[in-house]
Amino acid sequence: MQSSSIQPLTSGSSLKRSDESHAPSPEKKQDALTGGMPTGMFEALDKVRAGNSATPALPMESGVGDELKTVISGSDVPANIDNVPRGRSLRMQWRFLMVLIWAAQLFARVIFWQVYARKIAPGYVERTNSDRWVRYARQFRRFAIARTGLFIKLGQFISTRVDALPESIIRELESLQDEVPTEPFPRMKKHIEAQLGSITSRYAWFDEKPIGAASLGQAYRAKLKSGERVVVKVQRPNIRKVCYTDIAALKIIAGVANRFSFVTRRANPSALVREFGEVVLQELSYLNESANAARFGEMFTKDPGVYIPEMYPDHSTDTVLTMEDVTSIKISDFAGLEAAGVSRKAVAKRLMDTYLRQIFETRFFHADPHPGNLFIYPLPVDDPQKYIAAGGGRPFYLIFVDFGMTGSLTREIADGIVDTLTAVIARDAHKLINSYDRLGFILPGADLKRIEQAATAAFNEVWGLSMTEIRDMDFDRAANLAAEFNDLIKTMPFYLPQDFIYLGRTVSILSGMSTQLDPDFNPWHELEPYAQRLAAQGFGAQVSSGGGALTGWELARSVLSGGGGKLISLASQAITRQIPPLNDGLNVLSTLNAGEMRVITEPSSLYKAELNKLESAQKTTSRAVMFVGVLITATLFYTNGDTTPAMIGYLFCAASAFWGWVKP
């Protein structure tokens, strides 16, 4: 494999890996130190971006009328899973059958335990559920590795659905990321040459050892005849037929799963399959990925600190993608960053700032920000040692790669997020749950009143606490709250649309990465200007604080910083100003006079817990009385010679004893 050591960025080479390098002029080096001009140290970047006009257009669906719509013009990948053609070869038919058989045996086991065994021994089934689902996940992981293709991708997809699955299952499936088998190079070479012609006619050299293997393809290093070093992404042979066949099987499996309430209480299988299928179809088109890269290049064309690799459309097709090799220091290589004189604090700030621009300004974001897709390129300077000695300060590029997985947020979704934030600020559980429902967070048929009660109880427990205080909240308080609403915890009637999952996953990864880069990193300082900009664009209302206007975002910061009491005070003052107290008093008196006032009391969580204990004890006593009564009756039958009813009674007692043993 060729060396990936850092090379100086010059106007002659930019970040393209070439065997010929040119030393930058002293003037350009001075510009690199000052960073005050869009040329000089950034001239190469400007030239590369200016020359990217040959990259494909932005993603769009093609086709008119009854024609098949594809994910992007020039691709034959359908945009909708309903138009996916199922493989008709014997091999694909066999795969289709094996997938359905494996799913059928899994369904049979799940139905046995969740429907029939639960009626006989609900306590035992409940206690062993977690271990049983972990075993199912482990067996699916083995099945996915054996079948490869879409099912490895499916396992990775499921592992992001924190709203639908317990953490133990997610941990089991996350390991699929590192268990993707590689495809032998002769097969990949045959595919490359079928798409581009002879490798030797296009590339000066081509490393046969892959630098990365994913479920849909593999990546190799190479060098073009013109001297640029590149990375070539190649789809696995026949992977599209495999994916189409598996999607067809998954649609059938989802349709069957929709018939069982214990499944639909936790997730919407058909919607999950549709979301997953559409994500896969987007990733199956490298033309679509190239278009995403072009869009990101346009988004950051005026940002001198972010670099998007160049795509080479003349050496690419819908299944083979040639792009600039920008391999540098991984963003997680902290020792490498320090050795190069790059400030980890500066990297954390730029990373968060870049993603906030994607999320808040363009609402189109790179949804796979793991360390393998983010690099830091230290720019050439006169004396790197002074930056190393100072512990940072060296200018650098933040480089993004792999644009197959992206997320987008519509204006309606952004409005919904602001509505949710407003409800939290107002401590309005009813408005909060309605906002969740409009955003699609709650599954159809869920008990909205019960969820609203849970939200109200949560508000009462944590209102006015800072994030640190919430984290350190007394265990008994949290346990009582969980016990009070354990029916919701068990059923989990919540569902997150895929773009929210991508957003949540992205923010979670970024938060962890930024904290690792800079333990003192405070995201609030980075979030504030973007939230204020949202408010200026009409996404948030302003609230008067007596000394000026506060945006909804500033109020949210107050909540999360422990200022809930101040917010309540502001709210009460505003209400007092708007509604004369006399009117309130008259309304109350009128209601009392008409006999229409109702007094509603809400028992505390501890009181409810005690009631549950009493109810459980009452049930146990009733079962004991019945057991003794049946046992005495059976004994009387036996002593009178009536052995048949006596044996029935004894069997009933034995079953009751076993049930009492397995039931908690």
Secondary structure, 3 states (H helix, E strand, C coil): CCCCCCCCCECCCECCECCCCCCCCHHHHHHHHHCCCCCHHHHHHHHHHHCHHHCCCCCCCECCCCCCCECCCCCCCECCHHHCCCCCCHHHHHHHHHHHHHHHHHHHHHHHHHHHHHHHCHHHHHHHHHHHHHHHHHHHHHHHHHHCCHHHHHHHHHCCCCCCCCHHHHHHHHHHHHCCCCCCHHHHHHHHHHHHCCHHHHEEEECCCCCEECCCEEEEEEEECCCCEEEEEEECCCHHHHHHHHHHHHHHHHHHHCCCHHHHCCCCHHHHHHHHHHHHHHHHCHHHHHHHHHHHHHHCCCCCCEECCCECHHHCCCCEEEEECCCCEECCCHHHHHHCCCCHHHHHHHHHHHHHHHHHHHCEEECCCCHHHEEEEECCCCCHHHHHHHCCCCCEEEEECCCCCEEECCHHHHHHHHHHHHHHHHCCHHHHHHHHHHHCCECCCCCHHHHHHHHHHHHHHHCCCCHHHHHCCCHHHHHHHHHHCHHHHHHCCECCCHHHHHHHHHHHHHHHHHHHHCCCCCHHHHHHHHHHHHHHCCCCCEEECCCCEEEHHHHHHHHHCCCHHHHHHHHHHHHHHHCCHHHHHHHHHHHHHHCCCCCCCCCCHHHHHHHHHHHHHHHHHHHHHHHHHHHHHHHHHHHCCCHHHHHHHHHHHHHHHHHHHHCC
